[in-house]
Amino acid sequence: MERVTEPTCWARGLAHVVEYATQRGADRSAILARASVLPELLGEPDARVPISAYYAGVEAAAEALADPYFGLHYIEAIEPAAIDAVGFLGMASRTVGEAVRRIIRYHRVMSEGEVFEVEVDGGCAVFRFTPHGPFRPAHVHIAQMYAADCLLLPARFTGAPVKVLSLRFAHPAHGDPGEYHRRFGRMPEFGAGVNQWAVPEEVLERPLPRPDAGLAAFLERYLDARATALPATNSVREQVRQALAEGLVDGQASLAATARRLRVSARTLQRRLASEGATWETLLTEVRRARARVLLEQGLPVAEVSFLLGYAEPAVFHRAFKRWTGMTPHAWRARAIETGAQERPGGNTGVAKDTRATSRM
């Protein structure tokens, strides 16, 4: 069987999680044992660990503290130094938008296999975060971390509140959902199939208090060198996701077509996906589900969305969408059109509260 290298992340990220949990009373050795990481590795400046080790450490820490909001509380308690050069580069930027763009540019240095992105649409800055691999409890806590970074950091460092225009999580509701409302000023939509949140575009234009062009240039040179040292390829899972997204546009998203796009045989592709705990069928469903939401929210007719997603007939898409969301495509589209104005600047939105400095932005 062909070997697939697992994505890695900075060991220092796990080190900060362990330190934070230990300060709150968790057993350090138990967390490290769960992550299968030697203690001395966490002290090495440029050491990397498998991303599964980081996820296991987050899960162990959250369980030890019995904290369903570990990600939120962790971010509130630490400083940008938790992500070292990437965090300092963000703080040395001129504006929030410049910081975001730089963090996205060097995100792979911090963590391979995950996807963090932002796009500006209709006066909104829309952030999305996709964790690595099949769902596991760590995904909940890490989505909380990214949401807290994006929605609370600008308020903290610019001194002005941030309107939260939308807040969606892929995971189902858990614990006391009011914890989100207390921090972000609005209740999230759970089970949304995507981790996504939006703020007014003007937030990206806000100046940061300590820009330093010289320091930023130095940190970019350092991070460019670190990025060059990483493997050139992403996980097979992410390559297939990208190929499927492109294939749907071209009407060529079958297993055979996906394999041709990636220049491997269908059998080899299936074998590589299996080594990452994934299948072509599940990834196709994930891509279709995410794309369906976007197309319906744009107001496209259901029959057209069904065609663009490669379904043989609208009835098949109708059944699949209702299975994913509990709603029909028509009902989803009607709700999106009705509430769309409320997710624009000036609508009835929540306001993120000021917190301590965060780690990832």
LOPA-45245 format. One record per residue (C-alpha): residue number from 1; residue in three letters; x, y, z. Coordinates in steps of 0.1 Angstrom, whole numbers, plus 5000, padded with zeros to 4 digits. Layout:
% LOPA-45245
- NUM  ALA  X  Y  Z
...
END
This chain:
% LOPA-45245
- 1  MET  5000  5000  5000
- 2  GLU  5013  5035  4992
- 3  ARG  5021  5056  5022
- 4  VAL  5003  5089  5027
- 5  THR  5021  5114  5050
- 6  GLU  4998  5128  5076
- 7  PRO  4996  5166  5078
- 8  THR  5016  5182  5107
- 9  CYS  5013  5213  5128
- 10  TRP  5037  5233  5150
- 11  ALA  5044  5214  5183
- 12  ARG  5042  5248  5201
- 13  GLY  5005  5249  5195
- 14  LEU  5001  5216  5214
- 15  ALA  5025  5230  5240
- 16  HIS  5003  5260  5247
- 17  VAL  4972  5238  5250
- 18  VAL  4989  5216  5275
- 19  GLU  5002  5245  5295
- 20  TYR  4968  5262  5296
- 21  ALA  4950  5229  5307
- 22  THR  4977  5222  5333
- 23  GLN  4972  5257  5348
- 24  ARG  4935  5249  5352
- 25  GLY  4943  5216  5370
- 26  ALA  4946  5190  5343
- 27  ASP  4972  5162  5344
- 28  ARG  5000  5172  5320
- 29  SER  5013  5136  5316
- 30  ALA  4979  5123  5308
- 31  ILE  4973  5148  5280
- 32  LEU  5008  5140  5265
- 33  ALA  5001  5103  5267
- 34  ARG  4968  5107  5249
- 35  ALA  4986  5127  5222
- 36  SER  5015  5102  5220
- 37  VAL  5041  5131  5221
- 38  LEU  5073  5132  5241
- 39  PRO  5075  5162  5265
- 40  GLU  5109  5173  5252
- 41  LEU  5095  5177  5217
- 42  LEU  5072  5205  5229
- 43  GLY  5102  5226  5238
- 44  GLU  5119  5226  5204
- 45  PRO  5113  5259  5185
- 46  ASP  5105  5244  5151
- 47  ALA  5093  5209  5160
- 48  ARG  5062  5196  5143
- 49  VAL  5037  5169  5154
- 50  PRO  5010  5150  5134
- 51  ILE  4978  5170  5134
- 52  SER  4961  5140  5149
- 53  ALA  4984  5144  5179
- 54  TYR  4973  5180  5183
- 55  TYR  4936  5170  5180
- 56  ALA  4941  5142  5206
- 57  GLY  4957  5167  5230
- 58  VAL  4929  5192  5226
- 59  GLU  4903  5164  5233
- 60  ALA  4922  5152  5263
- 61  ALA  4925  5187  5277
- 62  ALA  4888  5194  5272
- 63  GLU  4877  5161  5288
- 64  ALA  4901  5166  5317
- 65  LEU  4885  5200  5325
- 66  ALA  4850  5188  5316
- 67  ASP  4847  5220  5295
- 68  PRO  4825  5219  5264
- 69  TYR  4837  5254  5255
- 70  PHE  4874  5246  5259
- 71  GLY  4882  5264  5226
- 72  LEU  4865  5296  5236
- 73  HIS  4881  5297  5271
- 74  TYR  4915  5287  5258
- 75  ILE  4916  5316  5233
- 76  GLU  4905  5341  5260
- 77  ALA  4934  5331  5282
- 78  ILE  4964  5332  5259
- 79  GLU  4984  5357  5238
- 80  PRO  4995  5359  5201
- 81  ALA  5028  5343  5211
- 82  ALA  5010  5310  5211
- 83  ILE  5015  5309  5173
- 84  ASP  5048  5326  5175
- 85  ALA  5059  5342  5142
- 86  VAL  5025  5341  5126
- 87  GLY  5009  5357  5156
- 88  PHE  5036  5384  5158
- 89  LEU  5033  5391  5120
- 90  GLY  4996  5396  5124
- 91  MET  5001  5421  5152
- 92  ALA  5028  5440  5132
- 93  SER  5003  5445  5103
- 94  ARG  4988  5479  5094
- 95  THR  4951  5468  5094
- 96  VAL  4930  5439  5104
- 97  GLY  4926  5429  5068
- 98  GLU  4964  5428  5062
- 99  ALA  4968  5407  5093
- 100  VAL  4941  5383  5081
- 101  ARG  4957  5380  5046
- 102  ARG  4991  5373  5061
- 103  ILE  4978  5347  5085
- 104  ILE  4960  5329  5056
- 105  ARG  4992  5331  5035
- 106  TYR  5012  5313  5062
- 107  HIS  4985  5292  5077
- 108  ARG  5000  5260  5063
- 109  VAL  5032  5267  5083
- 110  MET  5011  5268  5114
- 111  SER  4988  5239  5106
- 112  GLU  4987  5217  5075
- 113  GLY  4955  5199  5065
- 114  GLU  4932  5226  5078
- 115  VAL  4917  5253  5056
- 116  PHE  4912  5289  5068
- 117  GLU  4899  5314  5043
- 118  VAL  4880  5347  5039
- 119  GLU  4861  5364  5011
- 120  VAL  4844  5397  5008
- 121  ASP  4808  5396  4994
- 122  GLY  4782  5423  4994
- 123  GLY  4798  5444  5021
- 124  CYS  4806  5413  5044
- 125  ALA  4838  5396  5053
- 126  VAL  4830  5359  5054
- 127  PHE  4854  5336  5072
- 128  ARG  4854  5298  5068
- 129  PHE  4873  5272  5087
- 130  THR  4876  5235  5077
- 131  PRO  4894  5211  5101
- 132  HIS  4913  5181  5089
- 133  GLY  4898  5146  5086
- 134  PRO  4865  5129  5096
- 135  PHE  4846  5146  5124
- 136  ARG  4860  5142  5159
- 137  PRO  4854  5162  5191
- 138  ALA  4885  5183  5186
- 139  HIS  4868  5199  5156
- 140  VAL  4843  5215  5179
- 141  HIS  4869  5232  5201
- 142  ILE  4891  5243  5172
- 143  ALA  4862  5258  5154
- 144  GLN  4854  5277  5186
- 145  MET  4891  5290  5186
- 146  TYR  4889  5303  5151
- 147  ALA  4855  5319  5156
- 148  ALA  4868  5337  5187
- 149  ASP  4899  5349  5169
- 150  CYS  4879  5363  5140
- 151  LEU  4851  5379  5159
- 152  LEU  4867  5390  5191
- 153  LEU  4903  5400  5181
- 154  PRO  4893  5431  5160
- 155  ALA  4872  5444  5189
- 156  ARG  4901  5438  5213
- 157  PHE  4928  5456  5193
- 158  THR  4909  5483  5176
- 159  GLY  4887  5494  5206
- 160  ALA  4855  5492  5187
- 161  PRO  4827  5466  5188
- 162  VAL  4822  5442  5160
- 163  LYS  4788  5433  5146
- 164  VAL  4785  5395  5140
- 165  LEU  4764  5392  5109
- 166  SER  4762  5354  5109
- 167  LEU  4776  5325  5129
- 168  ARG  4773  5289  5117
- 169  PHE  4789  5257  5130
- 170  ALA  4792  5223  5114
- 171  HIS  4788  5205  5148
- 172  PRO  4754  5200  5165
- 173  ALA  4743  5221  5195
- 174  HIS  4760  5211  5228
- 175  GLY  4762  5223  5264
- 176  ASP  4746  5257  5270
- 177  PRO  4743  5275  5237
- 178  GLY  4741  5308  5256
- 179  GLU  4778  5306  5260
- 180  TYR  4781  5316  5224
- 181  HIS  4756  5344  5228
- 182  ARG  4774  5359  5258
- 183  ARG  4806  5362  5237
- 184  PHE  4794  5369  5202
- 185  GLY  4761  5386  5208
- 186  ARG  4740  5361  5188
- 187  MET  4731  5324  5188
- 188  PRO  4748  5302  5162
- 189  GLU  4732  5280  5137
- 190  PHE  4743  5245  5146
- 191  GLY  4746  5215  5122
- 192  ALA  4751  5239  5093
- 193  GLY  4776  5216  5075
- 194  VAL  4802  5245  5076
- 195  ASN  4821  5266  5101
- 196  GLN  4814  5301  5088
- 197  TRP  4810  5336  5103
- 198  ALA  4807  5371  5088
- 199  VAL  4814  5406  5099
- 200  PRO  4810  5440  5081
- 201  GLU  4837  5445  5055
- 202  GLU  4848  5477  5072
- 203  VAL  4863  5456  5101
- 204  LEU  4891  5446  5077
- 205  GLU  4899  5482  5071
- 206  ARG  4904  5491  5108
- 207  PRO  4940  5501  5117
- 208  LEU  4959  5480  5142
- 209  PRO  4977  5499  5171
- 210  ARG  5013  5487  5166
- 211  PRO  5022  5483  5129
- 212  ASP  5059  5476  5122
- 213  ALA  5069  5472  5086
- 214  GLY  5105  5462  5094
- 215  LEU  5095  5435  5119
- 216  ALA  5068  5423  5094
- 217  ALA  5094  5420  5066
- 218  PHE  5117  5400  5089
- 219  LEU  5089  5376  5100
- 220  GLU  5078  5371  5064
- 221  ARG  5113  5361  5054
- 222  TYR  5114  5336  5083
- 223  LEU  5080  5322  5075
- 224  ASP  5088  5319  5038
- 225  ALA  5118  5297  5047
- 226  ARG  5096  5276  5070
- 227  ALA  5070  5272  5043
- 228  THR  5096  5261  5017
- 229  ALA  5108  5233  5041
- 230  LEU  5073  5218  5042
- 231  PRO  5062  5190  5019
- 232  ALA  5049  5203  4986
- 233  THR  5016  5183  4986
- 234  ASN  4984  5186  5006
- 235  SER  4966  5156  5020
- 236  VAL  4949  5133  4995
- 237  ARG  4916  5142  5011
- 238  GLU  4920  5179  5003
- 239  GLN  4932  5172  4968
- 240  VAL  4901  5151  4962
- 241  ARG  4879  5179  4976
- 242  GLN  4894  5204  4952
- 243  ALA  4891  5180  4923
- 244  LEU  4855  5173  4931
- 245  ALA  4847  5211  4933
- 246  GLU  4863  5216  4899
- 247  GLY  4847  5185  4885
- 248  LEU  4812  5196  4895
- 249  VAL  4817  5228  4876
- 250  ASP  4828  5209  4845
- 251  GLY  4802  5181  4849
- 252  GLN  4829  5156  4855
- 253  ALA  4828  5145  4891
- 254  SER  4827  5108  4889
- 255  LEU  4853  5086  4907
- 256  ALA  4870  5079  4874
- 257  ALA  4870  5116  4864
- 258  THR  4884  5126  4898
- 259  ALA  4911  5100  4895
- 260  ARG  4920  5112  4860
- 261  ARG  4922  5148  4873
- 262  LEU  4947  5137  4900
- 263  ARG  4966  5114  4875
- 264  VAL  4961  5082  4894
- 265  SER  4940  5051  4889
- 266  ALA  4906  5049  4906
- 267  ARG  4918  5020  4927
- 268  THR  4949  5039  4938
- 269  LEU  4928  5069  4947
- 270  GLN  4904  5048  4968
- 271  ARG  4934  5031  4986
- 272  ARG  4950  5065  4994
- 273  LEU  4917  5079  5007
- 274  ALA  4912  5048  5029
- 275  SER  4946  5054  5045
- 276  GLU  4933  5088  5056
- 277  GLY  4900  5073  5068
- 278  ALA  4879  5088  5040
- 279  THR  4860  5076  5009
- 280  TRP  4853  5093  4976
- 281  GLU  4816  5090  4982
- 282  THR  4817  5108  5016
- 283  LEU  4838  5136  5001
- 284  LEU  4815  5140  4972
- 285  THR  4786  5144  4997
- 286  GLU  4805  5170  5017
- 287  VAL  4814  5190  4986
- 288  ARG  4778  5188  4973
- 289  ARG  4763  5198  5006
- 290  ALA  4785  5229  5010
- 291  ARG  4780  5239  4974
- 292  ALA  4742  5234  4976
- 293  ARG  4740  5259  5005
- 294  VAL  4759  5285  4986
- 295  LEU  4739  5282  4954
- 296  LEU  4705  5282  4972
- 297  GLU  4715  5312  4992
- 298  GLN  4723  5330  4959
- 299  GLY  4686  5324  4950
- 300  LEU  4692  5299  4921
- 301  PRO  4663  5277  4912
- 302  VAL  4663  5242  4928
- 303  ALA  4663  5224  4894
- 304  GLU  4694  5244  4884
- 305  VAL  4712  5237  4917
- 306  SER  4704  5200  4912
- 307  PHE  4719  5201  4877
- 308  LEU  4751  5220  4889
- 309  LEU  4756  5194  4916
- 310  GLY  4755  5165  4891
- 311  TYR  4722  5149  4902
- 312  ALA  4703  5129  4876
- 313  GLU  4670  5146  4886
- 314  PRO  4658  5172  4911
- 315  ALA  4639  5147  4932
- 316  VAL  4671  5129  4941
- 317  PHE  4687  5162  4952
- 318  HIS  4656  5171  4971
- 319  ARG  4658  5139  4992
- 320  ALA  4695  5143  4998
- 321  PHE  4692  5180  5009
- 322  LYS  4664  5172  5033
- 323  ARG  4685  5144  5048
- 324  TRP  4714  5168  5053
- 325  THR  4695  5198  5068
- 326  GLY  4660  5186  5078
- 327  MET  4646  5212  5053
- 328  THR  4636  5211  5017
- 329  PRO  4658  5230  4992
- 330  HIS  4628  5254  4985
- 331  ALA  4624  5261  5022
- 332  TRP  4661  5267  5026
- 333  ARG  4663  5291  4997
- 334  ALA  4632  5310  5008
- 335  ARG  4646  5315  5043
- 336  ALA  4680  5326  5029
- 337  ILE  4663  5352  5007
- 338  GLU  4641  5364  5035
- 339  THR  4670  5368  5060
- 340  GLY  4697  5378  5036
- 341  ALA  4692  5415  5043
- 342  GLN  4697  5409  5080
- 343  GLU  4731  5395  5073
- 344  ARG  4743  5428  5058
- 345  PRO  4757  5458  5076
- 346  GLY  4729  5477  5093
- 347  GLY  4708  5446  5099
- 348  ASN  4696  5432  5132
- 349  THR  4729  5417  5142
- 350  GLY  4748  5406  5173
- 351  VAL  4779  5424  5186
- 352  ALA  4810  5405  5197
- 353  LYS  4822  5415  5232
- 354  ASP  4857  5426  5240
- 355  THR  4880  5398  5254
- 356  ARG  4917  5392  5260
- 357  ALA  4942  5389  5232
- 358  THR  4938  5358  5211
- 359  SER  4963  5333  5196
- 360  ARG  4956  5327  5159
- 361  MET  4951  5362  5145
END
